[in-house]
Amino acid sequence: MFRNRRRDRVKILYWERSGFVLWMKRLERERFHWPRGEGATVTLSGQQLNWLLDGFDLARWRPHQRLEYEWVA
C-alpha cells in the first residue's frame, strides 16, 4: 500500500491468482490520516485497513467529511 505526498491518493498492489492487481482511491477534499510507525513501514490489520480506506483517522477516531453530489458532469 502506498500514498502520495499530498495524502489524497492511496494505491494498493496485491497478487491475485495469476497476476497483480492495482487498486486506487482518490479523495476529493480530505486527506488520508496515515498511522505513525517506528520506521518506513506500518503494519495494519484487515480491519484497520478498512477503517483507513473508509476515512477514519486511526489516532483520533474521526471520520472524513461525507460528500454528496446531486449530479456529475
Residue, then its C-alpha position, 0 to 999 in steps of 0.5 A: m500500500f502506498r500514498n502520495r505526498r499530498r495524502d489524497r491518493v492511496k494505491i494498493l498492489y496485491w497478487e491475485r491468482s495469476g497476476f497483480v492487481l492495482w487498486m486506487k482511491r482518490l479523495e476529493r477534499e480530505r486527506f488520508h490520516w496515515p498511522r505513525g510507525e517506528g520506521a518506513t513501514v506500518t503494519l495494519s490489520g484487515q480491519q484497520l485497513n478498512w477503517l483507513l480506506d473508509g476515512f477514519d483517522l486511526a489516532r483520533w477516531r474521526p471520520h472524513q467529511r461525507l460528500e454528496y453530489e446531486w449530479v456529475a458532469 
